[in-house]
């Protein structure tokens, strides 16, 4: 009953917001982007292509809102803003003469009707994998929530490679447009020959999704191709940090099993030496994914450091313990040494450490563990500017943490 009441309340508030701001989404072409992974990058790619094509376009994503070329902070741990904030942004975009509005949408927002009244013209689903089962309870409920973005649209843009493709096609309204890297589709690398600057096969899928949307909107192929090549990525998404060290450092927002897997596969292609990953799992969120992510890290990285990532009211040591169960299942060995004398480590053996303090985990990786030619991948926080302990958000900046590890201060 509480769940139903909350969703009804969101629906009611969304309706009021639409009335107050005079249903602004009816006066602009809205492109909605959802998916377990890749939705932020895809949304920004679409925005950049349209902008480079000379179109007046606005955007709301996890990173920021850009309304008529003015950037706004969308707050802590927020992907889809509240109904009031969203309708206000869309109204600003309309009043500022934007013709297109790119909106990143979560499964929570779709399930809770937070985007009710926002008529979406083009719906995009990048992929669907394991996530948010703490909220949706079952994978079927999660898929149903994601599929809501395809209701009432003129075009449904769907990943033909994704295992949920048959399910989504049945739920899709409008014309179905497909993209893929491993199967036949309307938009493939073979047909477009894109040259993205951002690494990784998963990013190629994001580029193809954006190219499909741009093509629907009659943007010429040359502008699409040049925009994708020019696009250097966004903050906290496989972002290389210029730390002037003999090893590479990347930060990534990956906090889901598939996203972690894709980030590690991409990182593996960037180094021939050791791959070191630092990550944790959020408290009060999907507990099932914790051992899954520990297993993925143990299989794909050489060294894993398990640490804090928004533990909230849970004990961070308990969370790390659940991740470690997966690491042990995959055959990794726990190591307790945290000094520079790591000569006892066996060649070819996978190891993991438990370091609850995230700053100390980064310090250990940069100061003691990494050698020349290695790659450190720090996952889970990305662009975020806070970390939640208890019920309080404390300032946190991944880049500043790296600086502190290197120089002893920010």
C-alpha positions as CSV (number, residue, x, y, z in Angstrom):
1,X,0.0,0.0,0.0
2,X,2.8,2.4,0.9
3,X,4.5,1.7,-2.5
4,X,1.2,2.3,-4.3
5,X,0.6,5.5,-2.4
6,X,4.1,6.9,-3.1
7,X,3.8,6.2,-6.8
8,X,0.3,7.8,-6.8
9,X,1.8,10.9,-5.0
10,X,4.6,11.1,-7.6
11,X,1.9,10.9,-10.4
12,X,-0.2,13.6,-8.7
13,X,2.9,15.9,-8.2
14,X,4.0,15.3,-11.8
15,X,0.5,16.2,-13.1
16,X,0.5,19.4,-11.0
17,X,3.9,20.4,-12.3
18,X,2.8,19.9,-15.9
19,X,-0.2,22.0,-15.3
20,X,1.7,24.8,-13.5
21,X,4.4,24.9,-16.3
22,X,1.7,24.6,-19.1
23,X,2.8,21.2,-20.4
24,X,6.1,22.4,-21.9
25,X,7.0,18.9,-23.4
26,X,4.2,19.3,-25.9
27,X,6.1,22.3,-27.4
28,X,9.4,20.6,-27.9
29,X,10.7,17.3,-29.3
30,X,11.8,15.1,-26.4
31,X,14.3,12.3,-26.7
32,X,14.2,10.0,-23.7
33,X,17.2,7.8,-23.0
34,X,17.2,4.9,-20.5
35,X,19.2,1.7,-19.9
36,X,21.2,-0.1,-17.2
37,X,24.4,1.3,-18.6
38,X,25.4,3.9,-21.2
39,X,22.5,6.2,-20.9
40,X,24.5,9.2,-19.7
41,X,27.1,8.9,-22.5
42,X,24.4,8.3,-25.1
43,X,22.3,11.3,-24.0
44,X,25.4,13.6,-24.2
45,X,26.4,12.2,-27.6
46,X,22.9,13.0,-28.9
47,X,23.1,16.5,-27.4
48,X,26.6,17.1,-29.0
49,X,25.5,15.8,-32.4
50,X,22.5,18.1,-32.5
51,X,24.4,21.0,-31.2
52,X,27.1,20.5,-33.9
53,X,24.4,20.3,-36.5
54,X,23.3,23.9,-35.5
55,X,20.2,22.8,-33.6
56,X,18.9,24.5,-30.5
57,X,19.0,21.7,-27.9
58,X,18.8,21.3,-24.1
59,X,19.8,18.4,-21.9
60,X,19.1,16.8,-18.5
61,X,21.4,14.0,-17.4
62,X,23.1,12.5,-14.4
63,X,26.0,15.0,-14.9
64,X,24.2,18.2,-15.4
65,X,21.3,20.1,-17.0
66,X,22.3,22.2,-20.0
67,X,19.4,24.5,-20.8
68,X,19.9,26.9,-23.8
69,X,23.7,26.6,-23.3
70,X,23.5,27.4,-19.5
71,X,24.7,24.6,-17.2
72,X,22.9,23.7,-13.9
73,X,24.0,21.3,-11.2
74,X,21.3,18.5,-10.9
75,X,22.4,17.6,-7.3
76,X,23.6,14.7,-5.3
77,X,22.9,11.1,-6.6
78,X,20.2,12.3,-9.0
79,X,19.6,11.1,-12.5
80,X,16.0,12.2,-13.2
81,X,15.1,15.4,-11.3
82,X,11.9,15.8,-9.3
83,X,8.8,16.5,-11.4
84,X,8.8,20.2,-10.5
85,X,12.5,20.6,-11.4
86,X,12.1,18.7,-14.6
87,X,9.1,20.6,-15.9
88,X,10.8,23.9,-14.9
89,X,13.8,22.8,-17.0
90,X,11.7,21.9,-20.0
91,X,9.8,25.2,-19.7
92,X,13.1,27.1,-19.6
93,X,14.2,25.2,-22.7
94,X,11.0,26.0,-24.6
95,X,11.0,29.7,-23.6
96,X,14.7,29.9,-24.7
97,X,13.7,28.6,-28.2
98,X,15.2,25.1,-27.8
99,X,13.7,22.7,-30.4
100,X,15.0,19.5,-28.9
101,X,15.2,18.2,-25.3
102,X,17.4,15.2,-24.4
103,X,16.4,13.5,-21.2
104,X,18.2,10.8,-19.3
105,X,15.6,8.7,-17.4
106,X,16.0,6.0,-14.7
107,X,13.8,3.0,-14.1
108,X,12.9,4.5,-10.8
109,X,11.6,7.7,-12.5
110,X,9.6,5.6,-15.0
111,X,8.2,3.3,-12.3
112,X,7.3,6.2,-10.0
113,X,5.6,8.2,-12.8
114,X,8.1,11.1,-12.2
115,X,8.1,11.8,-16.0
116,X,4.3,11.6,-16.2
117,X,3.1,14.3,-18.6
118,X,6.5,14.5,-20.4
119,X,5.5,13.3,-23.8
120,X,8.5,11.5,-25.3
121,X,8.9,11.5,-29.1
122,X,11.9,9.2,-29.4
123,X,12.6,6.6,-26.8
124,X,16.0,4.9,-26.5
125,X,16.9,1.8,-24.5
126,X,20.7,1.2,-24.5
127,X,20.6,-2.2,-22.7
128,X,19.1,-4.0,-19.7
129,X,21.1,-6.0,-17.3
130,X,21.2,-6.7,-13.5
131,X,20.5,-3.7,-11.4
132,X,18.0,-2.2,-8.9
133,X,16.5,-5.5,-7.9
134,X,16.3,-4.1,-4.3
135,X,13.6,-1.8,-5.6
136,X,12.0,-3.6,-8.5
137,X,12.3,-7.1,-6.8
138,X,12.4,-9.0,-10.1
139,X,14.1,-8.7,-13.4
140,X,10.7,-8.8,-15.1
141,X,9.5,-5.7,-13.1
142,X,12.8,-4.0,-14.0
143,X,12.3,-4.6,-17.7
144,X,8.7,-3.5,-17.5
145,X,9.8,-0.2,-15.9
146,X,12.4,0.4,-18.6
147,X,10.0,-0.5,-21.4
148,X,7.7,2.4,-20.3
149,X,9.9,4.8,-22.1
150,X,8.7,3.3,-25.4
151,X,5.0,3.9,-24.7
152,X,3.4,6.5,-27.0
153,X,6.6,7.4,-28.8
154,X,7.0,8.0,-32.6
155,X,10.3,6.0,-32.6
156,X,11.6,3.2,-30.4
157,X,15.4,2.9,-30.6
158,X,16.5,-0.5,-29.3
159,X,19.8,-2.4,-28.9
160,X,19.5,-5.6,-31.1
161,X,22.4,-7.2,-29.3
162,X,20.7,-7.0,-25.9
163,X,19.0,-10.1,-24.4
164,X,15.9,-8.0,-23.7
165,X,15.4,-7.0,-27.3
166,X,12.5,-9.5,-28.1
167,X,10.8,-8.3,-24.9
168,X,11.2,-4.6,-25.8
169,X,10.1,-5.0,-29.4
170,X,6.7,-6.3,-28.1
171,X,6.4,-3.3,-25.8
172,X,7.5,-0.7,-28.3
173,X,5.3,1.9,-29.9
174,X,6.0,3.8,-33.1
175,X,8.6,2.7,-35.6
176,X,11.3,0.4,-34.2
177,X,14.8,1.4,-35.1
178,X,17.7,-0.9,-34.1
179,X,21.4,-0.6,-33.5
180,X,24.0,-3.3,-32.8
181,X,27.7,-4.3,-32.8
182,X,27.3,-8.1,-33.0
183,X,24.1,-8.6,-35.0
184,X,22.3,-7.3,-38.1
185,X,20.5,-4.0,-37.4
186,X,19.5,-0.7,-38.9
187,X,22.6,1.0,-37.6
188,X,25.9,-0.9,-37.3
189,X,29.6,-0.1,-37.4
190,X,29.9,-1.8,-40.8
191,X,27.3,0.6,-42.2
192,X,28.5,3.8,-40.6
193,X,32.2,3.2,-40.1
194,X,32.3,5.5,-37.0
195,X,35.6,6.4,-35.4
196,X,34.9,7.2,-31.8
197,X,37.6,8.7,-29.6
198,X,36.1,7.1,-26.4
199,X,37.4,3.6,-25.8
200,X,35.4,0.3,-25.5
201,X,32.9,-1.8,-27.3
202,X,30.1,-0.6,-25.0
203,X,30.9,3.0,-26.0
204,X,30.6,2.0,-29.7
205,X,27.1,0.8,-28.9
206,X,26.4,4.2,-27.3
207,X,27.7,5.9,-30.4
208,X,25.5,3.8,-32.6
209,X,22.4,4.6,-30.5
210,X,23.1,8.3,-30.8
211,X,23.7,8.0,-34.5
212,X,20.4,6.2,-34.9
213,X,18.6,9.1,-33.1
214,X,20.4,11.7,-35.1
215,X,19.6,10.0,-38.4
216,X,15.9,9.9,-37.4
217,X,16.2,13.7,-37.0
218,X,17.7,14.0,-40.5
219,X,21.2,15.0,-39.3
220,X,23.6,14.3,-42.1
221,X,26.1,11.5,-41.9
222,X,29.2,13.7,-42.0
223,X,28.0,15.7,-39.0
224,X,27.2,12.6,-37.1
225,X,30.6,11.0,-37.8
226,X,32.6,14.1,-37.0
227,X,30.7,14.8,-33.8
228,X,31.3,11.2,-32.6
229,X,35.0,11.4,-33.4
230,X,35.2,14.9,-31.7
231,X,33.4,13.7,-28.6
232,X,36.0,13.1,-25.8
233,X,33.7,11.6,-23.3
234,X,32.1,13.0,-20.1
235,X,33.3,13.4,-16.5
236,X,33.7,10.2,-14.7
237,X,33.1,7.8,-17.6
238,X,36.3,6.0,-18.4
239,X,38.1,9.3,-17.8
240,X,41.8,9.2,-18.0
241,X,43.5,11.3,-15.3
242,X,46.6,13.2,-16.2
243,X,48.6,12.4,-13.1
244,X,52.1,12.2,-14.6
245,X,52.8,8.8,-13.1
246,X,54.6,5.9,-14.8
247,X,51.2,4.1,-14.8
248,X,47.7,5.1,-16.0
249,X,44.8,6.1,-13.9
250,X,41.2,6.0,-15.0
251,X,38.0,6.8,-13.1
252,X,34.6,5.4,-14.1
253,X,31.1,5.5,-12.7
254,X,30.6,1.8,-13.1
255,X,28.6,0.6,-10.1
256,X,26.6,-2.3,-11.7
257,X,27.9,-5.8,-12.7
258,X,27.7,-5.3,-16.4
259,X,29.1,-1.8,-16.3
260,X,32.0,-3.0,-14.2
261,X,32.6,-5.9,-16.6
262,X,32.6,-3.5,-19.6
263,X,34.9,-1.0,-17.9
264,X,37.4,-3.8,-17.0
265,X,37.4,-5.2,-20.5
266,X,38.0,-1.7,-21.9
267,X,40.8,-1.1,-19.3
268,X,42.4,-4.5,-20.2
269,X,42.8,-3.4,-23.8
270,X,44.6,-0.3,-22.6
271,X,47.5,-2.1,-20.7
272,X,49.7,-5.1,-21.2
273,X,50.7,-5.0,-17.6
274,X,48.8,-5.3,-14.3
275,X,45.2,-4.1,-14.1
276,X,44.2,-2.9,-10.7
277,X,40.6,-2.1,-9.8
278,X,39.2,-0.2,-6.8
279,X,35.5,-0.3,-6.1
280,X,32.7,-0.9,-3.6
281,X,29.0,-1.3,-3.5
282,X,26.4,1.1,-2.2
283,X,24.6,0.5,1.0
284,X,20.8,-0.1,1.1
285,X,20.9,-1.0,-2.5
286,X,20.8,-4.3,-4.5
287,X,22.6,-6.8,-2.3
288,X,22.6,-9.6,-4.9
289,X,25.0,-7.7,-7.1
290,X,27.8,-7.5,-4.5
291,X,29.2,-11.1,-4.9
292,X,28.6,-10.8,-8.6
293,X,30.8,-7.8,-8.9
294,X,33.5,-9.3,-6.7
295,X,33.6,-12.3,-9.0
296,X,33.7,-10.1,-12.1
297,X,36.6,-8.1,-10.7
298,X,38.5,-11.2,-9.6
299,X,38.2,-12.7,-13.1
300,X,39.1,-9.6,-15.1
301,X,41.6,-7.7,-12.9
302,X,44.9,-8.8,-11.5
303,X,44.5,-6.9,-8.2
304,X,41.3,-5.8,-6.6
305,X,40.9,-3.3,-3.7
306,X,37.5,-3.5,-2.1
307,X,36.4,-0.2,-0.4
308,X,33.6,2.1,0.5
309,X,31.0,3.5,-2.0
310,X,28.1,5.3,-0.2
311,X,27.6,2.7,2.6
312,X,24.7,4.7,4.0
313,X,23.5,3.1,7.2
314,X,25.1,-0.3,6.5
315,X,28.4,-1.3,7.9
316,X,30.9,-0.9,5.1
317,X,32.8,-4.0,6.3
318,X,29.7,-6.1,5.9
319,X,29.3,-4.8,2.3
320,X,32.9,-5.5,1.5
321,X,32.6,-9.0,3.0
322,X,29.7,-9.8,0.6
323,X,31.8,-8.5,-2.4
324,X,34.7,-10.6,-1.1
325,X,32.6,-13.7,-1.2
326,X,32.4,-13.4,-4.9
327,X,36.2,-12.7,-5.2
328,X,36.9,-15.9,-3.3
329,X,34.5,-17.9,-5.4
330,X,36.4,-16.8,-8.5
331,X,39.6,-18.1,-7.0
332,X,41.2,-14.8,-5.9
333,X,43.4,-14.8,-2.8
334,X,43.0,-12.3,0.0
335,X,46.2,-10.4,0.9
336,X,46.7,-8.4,4.0
337,X,50.0,-6.7,3.3
338,X,49.6,-3.1,2.6
339,X,53.2,-1.9,2.6
340,X,55.6,-1.7,-0.4
341,X,57.1,-5.1,0.4
342,X,54.8,-7.1,-1.8
343,X,57.4,-9.5,-3.2
344,X,55.6,-12.5,-1.8
345,X,52.8,-12.2,-4.3
346,X,52.7,-15.2,-6.7
347,X,53.0,-14.4,-10.4
348,X,49.8,-14.9,-12.3
349,X,47.8,-15.2,-9.1
350,X,44.8,-12.9,-8.5
351,X,44.7,-11.0,-5.2
352,X,42.3,-8.7,-3.4
353,X,42.5,-6.4,-0.4
354,X,39.9,-5.0,1.9
355,X,40.5,-1.3,2.7
356,X,37.3,0.3,4.0
357,X,38.5,3.9,3.8
358,X,38.3,5.0,0.1
359,X,41.1,7.5,0.4
360,X,43.4,4.9,1.9
361,X,42.4,2.4,-0.8
362,X,43.5,4.9,-3.5
363,X,46.6,5.8,-1.5
364,X,47.6,2.1,-1.4
365,X,47.0,1.5,-5.1
366,X,49.0,4.6,-6.2
367,X,51.8,4.6,-3.6
368,X,52.4,0.9,-3.0
369,X,50.8,-1.4,-5.6
370,X,51.0,0.1,-9.1
371,X,54.2,-0.4,-11.1
372,X,55.4,1.1,-14.4
373,X,53.0,0.3,-17.2
374,X,50.1,-0.8,-14.9
375,X,46.6,0.6,-15.1
376,X,44.5,1.6,-12.1
377,X,40.7,1.8,-12.6
378,X,38.7,3.5,-9.8
379,X,35.0,2.7,-10.1
380,X,31.8,3.6,-8.6
381,X,31.9,7.4,-7.9
382,X,32.8,8.9,-11.2
383,X,31.5,12.5,-11.4
384,X,29.8,12.5,-8.0
385,X,30.7,15.1,-5.5
386,X,29.6,13.4,-2.3
387,X,29.7,10.1,-0.4
388,X,26.9,9.0,1.9
389,X,27.7,7.7,5.4
390,X,24.7,7.1,7.6
391,X,22.2,9.6,6.3
392,X,24.7,12.4,5.7
393,X,26.3,13.4,2.4
394,X,30.0,14.2,2.9
395,X,32.0,16.0,0.2
396,X,33.9,13.6,-2.0
397,X,35.8,14.1,-5.2
398,X,37.6,11.2,-6.9
399,X,40.1,13.5,-8.8
400,X,41.0,15.3,-5.6
401,X,41.4,11.9,-3.8
402,X,43.9,11.0,-6.5
403,X,45.8,14.3,-6.1
404,X,45.9,13.7,-2.4
405,X,47.3,10.2,-2.9
406,X,50.1,11.6,-5.2
407,X,51.0,14.9,-3.5
408,X,49.7,14.5,0.0
409,X,47.3,17.4,-0.4
410,X,44.8,18.8,-2.9
